[in-house]
Amino acid sequence: MATSSPKPSPLAPLADTFLGPLFDAFHVDFVPADPQPSWPRWAAATVVALVGSLAADAALVAVGKRIFPSTADFVHFGFADYAKLTVIGVVVAGIAWPVVTRLSSRPRRLFLRMAVAVTLVLLLPDLWIWYQGEPFKGVVVLMAMHLAIAVVTYNALVHIAPAGEAPPPAHRASGPSGPRRGRRG
């Protein structure tokens, strides 16, 4: 039984503009991954990412307070303080994953790059509050929390709700029975 290849996005013509090299560098080819993550698995992955991230946050706060007793009263270690931001971040990442799977035939690679970039940007407020006088030891724990959230969320989404990793159409095969090219991302 033959399957049809996924249809490119209506945004595909953007690849022929000055943005083309940037899209190539980040593997944005506007060819949806095949197969797409199922909605039940995506919902489960998002819940696992959320619970896992909050658990990682709580564990890091407990360890941080134990290792650095001077941070016991650090205002940002309150559950309500970090939980609301963690929930927002994980929900945004959860929404981003199915979007990325529709923009790239190699979504894991693109999503990883996005996760790294977003995490680096989210470290800036930590550096800012340190610059403003918050204790360095507390800020280090906050930075570790950001990294843990990124690792937990990325892995939950890409492994529990996987998307196909087909090579881009130009590299699918060199002929009817030719070899496949490209790497999994």
Secondary structure, 3 states (H helix, E strand, C coil): CCCCCCCCCCCHHHHHCCCHHHHHHCCCCCCCCCCCCCHHHHHHHHHHHHHHHHHHHHHHHHHHHHHCHHHCCCHHHCHHHHHHHHHHHHHHHHHHHHHHHHHCCCHHHHHHHHHHHHHHHHHHHHHHHHHCCCCHHHHHHHHHHHHHHHHHHHHHHHHHCCCCCCCCHHHCCCCCCCCCCCCCC
